[in-house]
Amino acid sequence: MLEKLEKKRTGKTPARRKAPGDSRKLIRTFTATPAELSMLESVARYHGFSKSATLTNLLKKEFWRLFPGGTDEVRPDPGARITGEGAT
């Protein structure tokens, strides 16, 4: 019912909330200056990815660089080779 009201008010269907354990992707937003957005667009174009995929890939690369053994909440995939400082 609320979705119908929101769609009627804005003309758009609102993004759905993610239930715990739900692996569907959601729309997220972020704040960036025009210069930062231009940098993101350039890097994405260079690699042939979308801006979203570029951000995700950069985040994953940095996460695993900082936490090669993962964290309490994010564990390496089974069979992953773990090397580097902080590896467990």
Contacts in CASP RR format, 6 or more apart in sequence:
PFRMAT RR
TARGET T0000
AUTHOR 0000-0000-0000
METHOD contacts of the structure
MODEL  1
MLEKLEKKRTGKTPARRKAPGDSRKLIRTFTATPAELSMLESVARYHGFS
KSATLTNLLKKEFWRLFPGGTDEVRPDPGARITGEGAT
2 14 0 8 1.000
3 13 0 8 1.000
3 14 0 8 1.000
6 12 0 8 1.000
6 13 0 8 1.000
6 14 0 8 1.000
7 13 0 8 1.000
7 14 0 8 1.000
15 26 0 8 1.000
15 27 0 8 1.000
16 26 0 8 1.000
18 24 0 8 1.000
18 26 0 8 1.000
30 55 0 8 1.000
32 40 0 8 1.000
40 51 0 8 1.000
40 54 0 8 1.000
40 55 0 8 1.000
41 51 0 8 1.000
43 54 0 8 1.000
43 58 0 8 1.000
44 50 0 8 1.000
44 51 0 8 1.000
44 53 0 8 1.000
44 54 0 8 1.000
47 54 0 8 1.000
47 57 0 8 1.000
49 57 0 8 1.000
63 70 0 8 1.000
63 74 0 8 1.000
64 70 0 8 1.000
67 74 0 8 1.000
67 86 0 8 1.000
68 82 0 8 1.000
68 83 0 8 1.000
68 84 0 8 1.000
68 85 0 8 1.000
68 86 0 8 1.000
68 87 0 8 1.000
69 75 0 8 1.000
69 76 0 8 1.000
69 82 0 8 1.000
69 86 0 8 1.000
69 87 0 8 1.000
69 88 0 8 1.000
70 76 0 8 1.000
70 88 0 8 1.000
76 82 0 8 1.000
82 88 0 8 1.000
END
